[in-house]
Amino acid sequence: MNSFEVRGGKKLSGTIIPQGAKNEALQILSAVLLTPEEVVIENIPDIVDVNLLIELLADIGVSVQRTDRHTAVFRANDVNIDYLHSAAFRQKSGRLRGSVMLAGPLLARFNMAYVPRPGGDKIGRRRLDTHITGFEKLGAQFDYHPEDGFFRLSAAELRGAYMLLDEPSVTGTANIVMAAVLAKGTTTIYNAACEPYLQQLCKMLNKMGARISGIGSNMLVIEGVESLGGTRHRMLPDMIEVGSFIGLAAMTQSNIRIQGAGVEHLGIIPDKFRQLGIAMAFEGDDIVIPEQRVYEIQTFLDGSVLTISDHPWPGFTPDLLSIVLVVATQARGSVLVHQKMFESRLFFVDKLIDMGAQIILCDPHRAAVIGLGREQRLRGITMSSPDIRAGVSLLIAALSAEGKSVIQNIEQIDRGYQYIDQRLLALGADIKRI
């Protein structure tokens, strides 16, 4: 098991380029199963979760030609359906929650899909009900086989339907959209997710010949077509990395330029970091965060303590609440971080408290952070990364802390951030993979 050894307290400087979006990649790569023609994907993040999904596609029979680590040509003209019910598929796909995204395309094109119990981060309950209910409304039959741990979906024919989702699940919406594009008739999805990554998926499918309207809204209307063709698609920069780098610059008092940040797709992310007192400037599609000794958390207009909470898009993404929390520890002022969606995502704060942060974990969903205003620096400790986002938050804390920190279980970080140690070294960080 690898670890990061970090000696903190160094100011960083330079330019960093965000990777392709992890959450978009898992949807886009699954969509290559919808056509037997070539699909070229660019700006693929070279991370564990995405590479595992590409391996799964190859195992299923998809032809994969990687022209480099960030570009690949896919052709799903010889898919082996029998492999989907194998122990090998169950073992590998069970390690990746994103493997559930294969179900919609497989059901649409081959009328059958097997979904193992999902893996991924242990951040709380992440149910599949929205996916399954949507498939059933399109005409699929659903069975669970406890003897082998598979959810089995089958349909003689998918037909369009109206559905009101019980939650605006991003992966649920994407999966249902991919199933509906080849269904007969019209499908209307109300209370659909409308994240930029889902918009990207819909735009790609339309280039392939799908008929999806309402993109960017919470009502999608999909007119089913007979077949889809090939296309070329480029992924957006990863907004979670962009937010992580904004927080990194503030915590380490660094002057950092985030090049090609995809500013138009960031929504309210920059505004939330400004509420923490972090200054930034926009230069074209770059974000420049200047060196800042003190950043002060704003209050609400009535003087009450600021609350930052997650919400479906265009609200604030839950993936950045861990970053907000750690950045607030060195701000001046207080903030209540309210993680509504996942009940286990704040459980890493005990490590920050051990480092000297002043945090009160009110309950599994809320943490009150009393900013130290750099009057008392965090101290290095040995800790373990519990999930992708908490792992990077702890890494940011370590980079700002006094002394040496060791972060164990960094495989979690590698699942979501490509070459993170190499890119931080280029900025002047003292970090070593051991």
Legacy VTK file of the C-alpha trace (Angstrom):
# vtk DataFile Version 3.0
C-alpha trace
ASCII
DATASET POLYDATA
POINTS 434 float
0.000 0.000 0.000
1.432 3.382 -0.998
1.561 6.542 1.091
2.374 10.212 0.588
5.068 11.744 2.785
4.495 15.495 2.882
6.550 18.228 4.508
4.241 21.175 4.735
4.484 24.914 5.164
5.959 25.685 1.733
4.421 28.336 -0.501
3.712 27.006 -3.968
3.831 28.820 -7.271
3.129 28.143 -10.919
0.526 26.864 -13.351
-1.539 23.718 -13.040
-3.892 22.219 -15.639
-7.009 20.367 -14.453
-7.562 16.863 -15.782
-10.585 15.746 -17.760
-13.716 15.385 -15.653
-13.910 12.066 -13.803
-17.686 12.149 -13.348
-18.242 12.950 -17.017
-15.852 10.212 -18.108
-17.811 7.414 -16.440
-20.954 8.421 -18.359
-19.310 9.195 -21.702
-17.272 5.996 -21.806
-20.343 3.896 -21.041
-22.173 5.536 -23.943
-19.761 4.018 -26.504
-21.771 0.783 -26.095
-24.758 2.424 -27.809
-23.265 2.155 -31.302
-21.198 -0.327 -33.335
-19.389 2.606 -34.959
-16.178 4.317 -33.839
-16.330 6.834 -30.998
-13.261 8.979 -30.267
-12.972 10.395 -26.746
-10.456 13.134 -25.870
-9.212 14.571 -22.559
-9.743 11.273 -20.704
-8.409 11.514 -17.126
-5.669 8.957 -16.488
-7.008 7.779 -13.127
-7.742 4.422 -11.536
-11.549 4.493 -11.776
-11.605 5.550 -15.429
-8.895 3.087 -16.453
-10.821 0.309 -14.705
-13.950 1.173 -16.692
-11.931 1.123 -19.934
-10.611 -2.328 -18.945
-14.196 -3.470 -18.354
-15.233 -2.254 -21.811
-12.338 -4.169 -23.367
-13.265 -7.284 -21.379
-16.824 -7.061 -22.709
-15.455 -7.043 -26.254
-15.200 -3.342 -27.092
-12.201 -2.551 -29.292
-10.052 0.042 -27.494
-7.159 1.860 -29.154
-5.419 4.385 -26.907
-3.533 6.856 -29.099
-2.181 8.365 -25.859
-3.122 8.290 -22.177
-5.837 10.893 -22.707
-7.327 9.909 -26.085
-8.913 6.631 -27.140
-10.894 5.176 -30.033
-13.705 2.789 -29.056
-15.715 0.418 -31.238
-18.422 -1.757 -29.709
-19.172 -3.930 -32.759
-18.446 -7.310 -31.126
-19.815 -7.195 -27.572
-19.797 -10.465 -25.614
-23.071 -10.454 -23.674
-22.301 -13.778 -21.956
-19.285 -12.235 -20.219
-21.620 -9.900 -18.304
-22.807 -12.775 -16.128
-19.334 -14.111 -15.340
-17.547 -14.151 -12.006
-14.710 -12.135 -13.587
-17.106 -9.342 -14.590
-18.720 -9.361 -11.153
-15.372 -9.136 -9.383
-13.952 -6.304 -11.492
-17.133 -4.252 -11.918
-17.932 -4.631 -8.214
-14.825 -2.532 -7.451
-16.222 0.457 -9.343
-19.510 2.159 -8.620
-19.375 3.727 -12.080
-19.867 0.278 -13.627
-23.606 0.720 -13.017
-23.493 3.198 -15.940
-23.063 0.264 -18.332
-26.601 -0.930 -17.599
-28.509 1.713 -19.579
-26.554 1.327 -22.841
-26.542 -2.490 -22.611
-30.263 -2.612 -21.943
-30.969 -0.216 -24.816
-28.886 -2.029 -27.408
-28.894 -5.653 -26.268
-32.074 -5.837 -24.151
-30.135 -7.233 -21.207
-27.819 -6.019 -18.446
-26.238 -7.415 -15.293
-25.348 -5.055 -12.467
-23.278 -6.283 -9.497
-23.496 -4.702 -6.081
-21.601 -1.428 -6.588
-18.238 -0.466 -5.122
-16.717 2.999 -4.846
-16.369 5.388 -1.926
-17.795 4.435 1.474
-19.463 7.798 2.048
-22.956 6.623 2.950
-25.956 5.031 1.316
-25.939 5.376 -2.469
-29.004 3.551 -3.636
-29.781 2.338 -7.143
-33.549 2.743 -6.885
-33.710 5.705 -9.296
-31.882 3.702 -11.980
-33.975 0.563 -11.565
-37.330 2.363 -11.315
-36.550 4.313 -14.482
-35.643 1.161 -16.385
-38.849 -0.511 -15.213
-40.930 2.414 -16.491
-39.284 1.906 -19.870
-40.465 -1.716 -19.805
-37.519 -3.605 -18.301
-37.911 -6.524 -15.924
-35.785 -6.492 -12.794
-34.626 -9.466 -10.707
-32.059 -9.841 -7.979
-30.036 -13.059 -7.817
-28.690 -13.345 -4.255
-26.696 -16.483 -5.050
-24.346 -14.576 -7.359
-24.913 -10.964 -6.233
-26.233 -9.719 -9.595
-29.121 -7.430 -10.428
-30.493 -8.708 -13.754
-32.357 -6.444 -16.177
-34.062 -7.637 -19.338
-36.575 -6.280 -21.822
-38.098 -7.655 -24.992
-38.526 -4.035 -26.023
-38.056 -0.654 -24.372
-40.842 1.897 -24.810
-40.836 5.590 -24.014
-42.619 6.736 -20.867
-43.200 9.748 -18.638
-41.378 9.616 -15.328
-40.936 11.925 -12.366
-37.687 10.993 -10.639
-37.791 10.771 -6.845
-34.412 12.502 -6.747
-32.343 14.358 -9.391
-29.677 11.661 -9.435
-26.890 12.434 -11.910
-25.971 8.812 -12.597
-29.630 7.768 -12.486
-30.618 10.412 -15.036
-27.672 9.550 -17.290
-28.449 5.836 -17.173
-32.118 6.361 -18.007
-31.238 8.777 -20.833
-28.888 6.223 -22.388
-31.590 3.558 -22.196
-34.275 5.871 -23.595
-32.420 7.084 -26.698
-33.058 3.725 -28.427
-36.508 3.092 -26.914
-39.630 3.278 -29.084
-41.603 6.481 -28.650
-41.016 9.511 -26.446
-39.565 9.539 -22.942
-40.008 12.519 -20.630
-37.800 12.723 -17.537
-38.928 15.332 -15.003
-36.793 16.267 -11.978
-33.826 15.234 -14.099
-30.311 16.165 -13.054
-28.859 18.983 -15.140
-25.146 19.016 -14.203
-22.690 20.117 -16.933
-21.486 16.508 -17.214
-25.000 15.316 -17.988
-25.363 18.138 -20.505
-22.157 16.912 -22.127
-23.547 13.383 -22.365
-26.785 14.602 -23.979
-24.897 16.764 -26.488
-22.662 13.827 -27.408
-25.675 11.539 -27.875
-27.348 14.136 -30.098
-24.200 14.244 -32.255
-24.550 10.464 -32.538
-28.116 10.862 -33.849
-30.219 10.942 -30.663
-33.067 13.423 -30.247
-32.844 14.957 -26.791
-34.337 18.335 -25.937
-34.419 20.333 -22.712
-30.675 19.936 -22.159
-29.600 21.982 -19.144
-33.080 21.960 -17.593
-34.757 19.556 -15.173
-37.072 18.213 -17.878
-35.562 16.130 -20.645
-37.612 14.928 -23.608
-36.127 12.050 -25.605
-37.552 10.854 -28.907
-36.294 7.323 -29.469
-34.360 6.517 -32.647
-33.543 3.232 -34.384
-29.749 3.464 -34.047
-26.855 5.753 -33.221
-23.634 6.437 -35.112
-20.067 7.309 -34.188
-18.742 10.673 -33.049
-15.828 12.563 -31.486
-16.150 14.077 -28.020
-13.892 16.112 -25.734
-14.447 16.068 -21.987
-14.684 19.175 -19.833
-12.030 20.093 -17.262
-12.796 18.542 -13.890
-14.635 21.140 -11.791
-13.784 19.253 -8.599
-10.077 19.545 -9.362
-10.533 23.250 -10.086
-12.185 23.757 -6.691
-9.491 21.653 -5.028
-6.733 23.818 -6.526
-8.467 27.032 -5.425
-8.507 25.661 -1.885
-4.900 24.472 -2.157
-3.700 27.956 -3.161
-5.529 29.621 -0.269
-4.357 27.145 2.385
-0.683 27.305 1.333
-0.606 31.110 0.695
0.378 30.389 -2.897
0.119 32.191 -6.202
-1.330 29.617 -8.586
-2.781 29.830 -12.077
-5.375 27.184 -13.007
-5.068 26.986 -16.779
-8.092 26.033 -18.887
-10.437 25.837 -15.911
-13.669 25.682 -17.949
-14.910 28.826 -16.201
-18.284 28.933 -17.980
-19.160 25.496 -16.580
-18.223 26.130 -12.933
-21.567 27.582 -11.845
-21.455 28.964 -8.285
-18.213 27.199 -7.304
-16.065 30.382 -7.499
-18.694 32.341 -5.538
-18.641 29.799 -2.683
-14.867 30.103 -2.348
-15.200 33.880 -2.436
-17.577 33.558 0.531
-14.631 32.024 2.388
-12.680 35.203 1.584
-10.526 33.734 -1.182
-9.545 36.246 -3.868
-9.294 35.182 -7.491
-9.113 36.728 -10.934
-10.344 35.401 -14.269
-8.074 35.770 -17.281
-9.775 34.223 -20.278
-10.408 30.597 -19.267
-7.755 30.721 -16.534
-8.259 31.364 -12.828
-5.457 33.126 -10.952
-5.403 32.844 -7.158
-2.983 35.378 -5.629
-0.898 34.798 -2.516
-3.117 35.649 0.426
-1.979 35.628 4.049
-5.448 36.162 5.485
-8.849 35.269 4.046
-11.957 36.084 6.040
-15.210 34.125 5.971
-18.214 36.276 5.152
-21.363 36.325 7.234
-24.953 36.524 6.046
-26.419 40.036 5.738
-27.969 39.804 9.200
-24.595 38.950 10.696
-25.348 35.276 11.286
-22.764 32.539 10.715
-22.316 31.466 7.093
-23.678 28.042 6.127
-22.382 26.244 3.044
-24.374 23.199 1.989
-24.603 20.917 -1.017
-27.497 20.898 -3.450
-28.226 19.424 -6.893
-26.944 21.533 -9.785
-26.984 24.482 -10.187
-26.404 24.342 -6.428
-23.035 23.599 -4.844
-21.611 20.168 -5.591
-21.218 17.816 -2.586
-17.807 16.726 -3.873
-16.300 20.068 -2.821
-17.668 20.300 0.718
-14.653 18.393 2.061
-12.391 21.000 0.433
-14.475 23.888 1.833
-14.235 22.387 5.298
-10.461 22.057 5.329
-9.932 25.512 3.771
-12.123 27.081 6.458
-9.823 25.794 9.217
-7.219 28.473 8.385
-9.642 31.267 7.501
-10.650 34.026 9.878
-14.226 33.468 11.042
-16.654 30.564 11.324
-18.772 28.498 8.964
-21.260 25.657 9.260
-20.680 22.957 6.627
-23.872 21.000 5.955
-23.415 17.805 3.931
-26.996 16.812 3.114
-26.523 13.964 0.651
-24.078 11.541 2.306
-24.055 10.702 5.992
-20.459 9.437 6.219
-18.571 12.072 4.270
-17.629 14.273 7.232
-16.108 11.492 9.291
-12.574 12.493 8.247
-12.684 15.603 10.460
-11.161 13.670 13.370
-7.864 13.748 11.455
-8.108 17.532 11.052
-8.862 17.880 14.768
-5.739 15.809 15.510
-3.820 18.289 13.340
-5.056 21.146 15.539
-8.140 22.344 13.666
-11.103 23.640 15.667
-14.094 21.702 14.356
-17.254 20.540 16.082
-18.900 17.569 14.369
-22.519 18.287 15.239
-23.917 15.119 13.659
-23.122 12.948 10.603
-24.234 15.763 8.282
-23.003 18.995 9.901
-19.676 20.359 11.087
-18.990 23.777 12.603
-15.534 25.105 11.725
-13.922 27.863 13.780
-11.223 29.357 11.601
-7.812 29.843 13.199
-6.810 32.748 10.929
-3.325 31.166 10.728
-2.697 32.133 14.370
-2.152 28.443 15.065
-0.799 26.325 12.219
-1.919 22.780 11.642
0.654 20.148 12.621
1.703 17.126 10.605
0.432 13.699 11.614
0.046 10.199 10.163
-3.448 9.604 8.756
-5.370 7.494 6.251
-7.435 8.605 3.263
-11.044 7.367 3.654
-12.332 8.416 0.214
-11.278 10.411 -2.849
-12.385 13.891 -1.775
-11.502 13.559 1.909
-8.107 12.219 0.830
-7.316 15.317 -1.207
-8.627 17.530 1.602
-6.188 15.856 3.997
-3.417 16.280 1.418
-4.161 20.021 1.228
-4.111 20.201 5.036
-0.751 18.388 5.086
0.740 20.778 2.525
-0.174 23.725 4.746
0.797 22.080 8.049
3.956 22.413 10.089
6.218 19.374 9.945
5.873 15.991 8.302
2.594 14.250 7.492
2.096 10.744 6.162
-1.119 10.004 4.265
-1.851 6.310 3.894
-4.300 4.529 1.566
-3.565 7.001 -1.228
-5.039 4.542 -3.718
-8.267 6.373 -2.882
-6.747 9.663 -4.076
-5.352 8.008 -7.219
-8.890 6.906 -8.092
-9.839 10.521 -8.776
-6.718 12.680 -9.279
-4.158 11.909 -11.983
-0.421 12.274 -11.240
-1.314 14.485 -8.269
2.101 14.160 -6.614
3.953 14.985 -9.847
1.790 18.032 -10.502
2.257 19.284 -6.938
6.025 18.772 -7.180
5.990 21.021 -10.260
4.459 23.753 -8.095
7.191 23.379 -5.500
5.536 21.046 -2.977
7.635 18.725 -0.813
5.780 15.469 -1.456
7.070 11.946 -1.921
5.274 8.721 -2.811
6.518 5.939 -0.532
LINES 1 435
434 0 1 2 3 4 5 6 7 8 9 10 11 12 13 14 15 16 17 18 19 20 21 22 23 24 25 26 27 28 29 30 31 32 33 34 35 36 37 38 39 40 41 42 43 44 45 46 47 48 49 50 51 52 53 54 55 56 57 58 59 60 61 62 63 64 65 66 67 68 69 70 71 72 73 74 75 76 77 78 79 80 81 82 83 84 85 86 87 88 89 90 91 92 93 94 95 96 97 98 99 100 101 102 103 104 105 106 107 108 109 110 111 112 113 114 115 116 117 118 119 120 121 122 123 124 125 126 127 128 129 130 131 132 133 134 135 136 137 138 139 140 141 142 143 144 145 146 147 148 149 150 151 152 153 154 155 156 157 158 159 160 161 162 163 164 165 166 167 168 169 170 171 172 173 174 175 176 177 178 179 180 181 182 183 184 185 186 187 188 189 190 191 192 193 194 195 196 197 198 199 200 201 202 203 204 205 206 207 208 209 210 211 212 213 214 215 216 217 218 219 220 221 222 223 224 225 226 227 228 229 230 231 232 233 234 235 236 237 238 239 240 241 242 243 244 245 246 247 248 249 250 251 252 253 254 255 256 257 258 259 260 261 262 263 264 265 266 267 268 269 270 271 272 273 274 275 276 277 278 279 280 281 282 283 284 285 286 287 288 289 290 291 292 293 294 295 296 297 298 299 300 301 302 303 304 305 306 307 308 309 310 311 312 313 314 315 316 317 318 319 320 321 322 323 324 325 326 327 328 329 330 331 332 333 334 335 336 337 338 339 340 341 342 343 344 345 346 347 348 349 350 351 352 353 354 355 356 357 358 359 360 361 362 363 364 365 366 367 368 369 370 371 372 373 374 375 376 377 378 379 380 381 382 383 384 385 386 387 388 389 390 391 392 393 394 395 396 397 398 399 400 401 402 403 404 405 406 407 408 409 410 411 412 413 414 415 416 417 418 419 420 421 422 423 424 425 426 427 428 429 430 431 432 433
